[in-house]
Amino acid sequence: ALAVPDAASMVVLPGRTVEREYTFSVPDGAAGPFAFSCEVPGAPPTVLEVAGEGEGAQLPRAIQEFAAKFAAFEPVYFLAGIPLRDSKFQISFDYHVLNAKGPLAQRAPWLTGLHVAYTQTSLWDLESESVPFRDTSYKPEVHFLSPEIPWKLPWQSEFRIRAGYQHESNGQGGSDSRSTNFAYAAPIAVFGSGRPWALEVSPKAWIYVANDDRTNRDLPDYRGYFDLGVKLARAHSFQVSSHLRWGEKGGTIQADFTYPLVHLLFGNFDLYLQAEYFNGYAETLLDFSSRQEAFRLGLAMLR
């Protein structure tokens, strides 16, 4: 809400109107709806929409019309391995496909949960002379995210279900080619509001569909059929997350710790410091049957 300082009072007689002009300055970087309230019983608030002045806001509407439909999906980071041959980076985004005001969504509102997403994970050998990529997993998918489900425990703040179909391949040919597909379902339960704590538990189960039996027939033995994701976070502070998988050949764990750099570097950088530990199988597809262990440290944009 915006307050008008030193506003002189006025008297408005019944059946009469009075006009008065006010000017004010909008704080730098402010954008979105701003409400004006009037201290008159029954008078509704007035809401003004303030357009942002950032670089994106200056783009022609025809270019950035659907930009707001992009969102974060999986974490986005660059991590240097110890040793450097185990370095890793990941990019990921999600796009909300359906127009919520369109005729299809009006007839079938549940379809508004339809999304497409893309995640790319690369292992990068920064130790070798030519700094080659050891392997890359390309993971496009289509998924459905349910609206918030009202059946919650008393201390539970949110409950949703994500279900989808994902393709994964490493884009290589010959004996190095790897690919698989799977359909999955993942209930997502959040406990606490994040003020100051929040706990997210997201078990994910899947079945393999048209797995490439020529090059990775036994991938399910190493990657398994289930992943238990857990995140514990404190508002504007650290987050600890873990993924646990179990296959016939053994278990896999990935643990990540992130902390906002804005608290460490005088408020200048909107990035996270991230540390990661991985021990297990099938981090990517090429060497899925070899147990890998890696410790990594770097920066994340999304956690």
N, C-alpha and C positions, 0 to 999 in steps of 0.2 A: 504494500500500500504506500502511496505517496502522500505526504503531508504538506499542506500549503502553509508556510510560516506567516505570522503576523496578518492573518486574514481578518479583515474587519467584519464585525457582525452586521447583519441586516435583518429588517423586519419585512415580512411578506404578508400582506393582508389577504384574507380569504377571497378567492376569485380573481386575484391579481398575480402578475408575474413580474419578476425582476431579473435582468440580465447583468452579469458581471464577468469580466474577462480575467483569467489568471494565466500566468506563464510560469514554467518551471523547467529545470534542467534534468535530463535523464542521466543517471550515472554511467560512466564509460563501461562498455561491455554489457550493459543491461539489455535484455531482450525478453519477449514474451508478454503475457497479460499483466497489466497493472490495474488495480482496483481503486476507485475513488468512492468513499462513503460520505453520506450527507447526514448530519445529526438532526434529522427530521423523522418522527415516527412514521413508519410505513414507506419511506423513500427507498427505492432499490439502489444498490450500488451501481456505479458506472465503470465499465471495464474497457480499457484501451489496449490494443495490441501494438507493442513496440517492436519494430523490425530490427534485427541485428545488423551491425555495420561491418561485420567481418568479411573476409574475402569471399567466402562461400555465398553470403547474402547478396553480393553484387553480381553474381552470375545471372545470365538471362534465365527467366523462369522455365523456359523450354528445356534448359540443360539440367537444372537442379530440382526439377519438379518432384521427382521421386526419391531424392537423396535421403529424406527422413525415414524411408522404408529400410535402409541398411542399418544393421545393428551388429554388436559384438556376438560372437558365437563361442568358439574355443579360445583359449589364451593366445596372445600374440607376443612373441619374445625373440630375443637373440641371446644365446648363452654360449660362452666360451668353455670348452671342455678342459678338464685337468686329467690327462694331457690334452693338448689342442686338437689332436686327431678326433676327439669325441665331441667337438662343437656341434651345436644344433640350433636351428631356428624354425619358427612356425608362424604362418599367417592364416587368418581365418575370418570369415564374415558370413552374415546371414541376411537374407532378403525376404521381406514379407510380401508375398506374391499378390494376394487378392485385394481388390479395392473394397474396403469395408462398406462403402455406400453404394456399390454397384448392385445390379439386379440379382446376380447369382448369390451374393452375400445376404441380400435381403430375404431371399427365398430359403437359403440354407445357412443361417448364421454360424454354424459350427465350422464351416469351411474357411472362415477368416483365420483359423489357426494354421493354414497351410504356408510353409516356408520352403525355400531352397537355400542351401548353404554350401560353402566350399572351405576346405581346410587343406593346407599343404605343410608337411613336416619334412625337413631335410637334415640329414647328418652331414656335416661339413668338416673335411679333414684340413684344418688350418696349419697342420704341422708339415705336410709334404710340400715339396717345392712348387708344384703346380696347383696347390690348394684345391683338390678335386672334391666334388660331392660324392660321398660314399654311397648314399642312397636317398631317394626322395619318394614319399608317399603322397599321391594325389587323391583327394577324398571328396568328390562331389556327392551331394545327397539331397533327398527330398524328405521332409519330416512334417509332422503335425504336432503342434503344441496346444494342449487343451486350455480352455479358460480356467481360472482358479476354481478348484473343486471345493464345495462347502463342507465335505465330510472330513473334519480335522479333529485332532486331539486338542484338549483344552489349552495346552501350551504351544501348539503349532500355529505358525503365522501364515503359512502358504503351502498349498499342495496342488501340483500340476502333474500331467503325464505327457511325455514326449515319445512319439513313435515314428519310425521312419525306415527308409531304405537307403543304404550307402554302398557306393562302389569304391574300391581302393585298388590302386595299381601303382607300379613304380615307373611306368613309361619306358621301360627298356625292352629289348628284343632278345631272341635266342635263349641261351641257357640262363641269362640274368633276368628274364621276364618273370614278373610275379603279379598276380591279380586275384581278387576275391570280391564277393558281394555278400551283404548280409542285411537281414531285416531285424530291427531291434525295438525294444520298448524300455522306457526308463521313467519310473515315477520319481518326482522331485519333491522332497519335503524340506521345508525350512522351519527352523525353530528359533524363535527370538526375532527381534526387529532390527538388530544391528546397533541398537543404542543401549548398552555399548557392544553387545555380543550377538552373533548369529551363527547358527550351525545348519549346514545344508547336507542332507544325505540323499544320494542319487544312485541307487543300484540299477544296473543296466544289464539286460539279458538279450541274447541274439541267437539267430540261427543262420547258418551259411547257405547261400543260394548261388548255384553255379560257380562254386569255387574252382580254380584252375587246378585240376588234378594232375596235369602234366608236370607242373613245376613246383607246386606247393600243396600236394595232396594231404600231407599230415599237418598243415597249419593249425587246425583245431586242437591237435594234441598239445601245442605249445601256447597258443593264445587263449584257448578255452572258450567258454560260452557265457561268461559272467564277469562283470567289473563292478566293484563297489567303490563309488566315489564319495569322499567326505571332505567338507570344507569347514574350517572354523575361522571366523574373522571377527576382528574388533573394528568398529567404525573409525575410518580415517587413520587406520593403523595397520598392523600386520595381518596376514592371512596364512594359514597352514592348510595345505590340501594334500590328499593322497588318493591313489588309485591302486586297488588290489585285484589281481586276476589270478586264476588258478586253472592250469591245464593238466592233462595226464602226465606231462613230462616235468611239471614243477610249477612253482609260484612266481609271480612277477609283482614288484612294487615300484611305484614312482611317488616320490614325496617332494613337494615344492613349498618354499617359504618366500613370501614377498613382503616388501615394506615400501611405503611411498617415499621416494627420494625428496619430495618437496619438504619433508621434515628434516632432511639431513643437509641440503645444499641451499640454505637460506631462501627457501620458497621459490626457486628458479625453475625447476624441471618437473614437469608432470609425467614422471615415469616411475616405475617400481624397480627396486633392487630385487633380484630373484636368485635364489639358490635351489638347485635341483639334485636329487639323488635317484638314480635308476639302477635296478638290479633285476634282471629277468630276461624274458624272451620276446621276440616279435615287436621291438620298438618300431622298426620298419620291416618291410617284407623280404629284402634280399637275404639277410642272415637270420631269418626267423628262428631257425633251429639251434642257434649258438647263444649260450647265455652271455649276456653283456652286463658289465657294471661300469657306471660312469657317474662322476660328480661334475656339476657345471655351475658357473656363476656368470650372471649378466644382467641385462635390462629387459623389462617387459613394458609394453604399452597397455595391454589388457591382461587381467589375471583371472 
